Amino acid sequence: STGEIHAAVGIMWAASMLLLWSGGATLRAAAVGHAPACDGSVCQEGSQQEGQDGSAMLQVGAQGAPPHTQTNRSGASRCRGAVVRPLEPAQSAVLVKDGLLPQYRGWWNMPIQQSPDVLSELKKRLDPVPWGQRPWGEVPDMRAGLAKDIIPIMFEATKVSGVFEKMPKKMRGIYWMKGNGVAEELTILHYGQWFPEHQQMIVPFAPFMWAWPGGSPKDAPFGGAMYSQDFTAGLAAASPMINGGMVFSYNYSTCEGRYCRRDLPTNDDMAFAYMQTGAFGNMTQATDLGLVPSAQSGGLIPPGSVSGAFTLEEMPGSEGGALWKRTCYWGPGSCASTEFGSYDLIKIVDEHGEPVQPHYDEFIEYMGEVPLMVWAGWADEQAKKDVADRIESGIEAFVQHGSVPEFMSTLRPGAQSV
């Protein structure tokens, strides 16, 4: 029903906003006194969280992968799952320290911007999607179209000269988030910055880099539990990612995971990536993924009691970065040993904009007549500038006073059934 959809939207939005704004003083204080299972880098033998029978916490959703215990170079045993890295300083803080990045990196201050003329022309080929009630000052311009029409538009909008060719070759193209239970379908990682000396890739959330469904495909994950029959669920998922100025950091290395350890070269230094996100492009403080299950539990799981870790692991049979496992691990302390919510990240369009088969055809069939929705930017360049100025002033206020920017305090789902 509409009421149930709106209730689900509210929960999803609240969880996402907590994800973006976690790591503040109050939340850090709530975590004080919680003894981690690991020291943030290595879990010694026996330190992983175990049940009364001595077995490791249940590996949920592992899809038949063999048990894996992360091990450092000295051979010390690490927790079964993923070791949660420090939130502050974030893994990308070294890029700020070395003068390679400002403390905040977002779409508004990327050194090379997406062409406003190109974006303006591309969005004319798509249908506008209304937000319903006006939830904030400048409403992000959302557009929709069928998968076969929107995919080449996404590629063209994000293939920015001076940026695209400097990103890792294996990460260029369009990826399908296959099996992701949240109402989101496609992502692009080639509009960002690559720092080979640190093996880090930074990807700010930007127009045309993400696609959400305008309905529920018949084979949607988990029976479409987190989808809606219209754009409602997609808008709820898009809202905090766009307006929270999210940025992703990927720290690549040789294989450290359970999925990437077979049939790949042992010297492949891009077989694995640990992921972190930052609110408003924060490069020095990562968001606390553990607040997601806390929010979704309705308070049954106290903030600070659960940690989360996301990784990318290139799977056997992958060619040109085509097959990855995007893992989600959860658990107390610094050892996130329970896997739940992981999905496959599958390349459906290559670096030349050409379909990767059979994955492209499989995705088109999966979507059927359900449209895809993208963030197409803002109404015009003045609106974009106004939002960028407010974000910059909001960041300054947050840095100086620790207060949430005023325009963020008015954010709410605002998306009715459309």
Salt bridges, closest charged atoms under 4 A:
GLU88 OE1 - ARG28 NH1 3.51
ASP98 OD2 - HIS198 NE2 2.83
GLU121 OE2 - LYS124 NZ 3.07
ASP141 OD2 - LYS123 NZ 2.88
ASP141 OD1 - ARG143 NE 2.91
ASP149 OD1 - LYS148 NZ 3.18
ASP219 OD2 - LYS218 NZ 3.13
GLU256 OE1 - ARG78 NH1 3.79
GLU256 OE1 - ARG85 NH2 3.85
ASP268 OD2 - LYS170 NZ 3.77
GLU314 OE1 - LYS170 NZ 2.56
GLU339 OE1 - ARG258 NH1 3.87
ASP344 OD1 - LYS325 NZ 2.69
GLU351 OE2 - LYS169 NZ 3.66
GLU351 OE1 - ARG172 NH1 2.91
GLU351 OE2 - HIS352 NE2 3.94
GLU362 OE2 - LYS178 NZ 2.51
ASP389 OD2 - LYS385 NZ 2.83
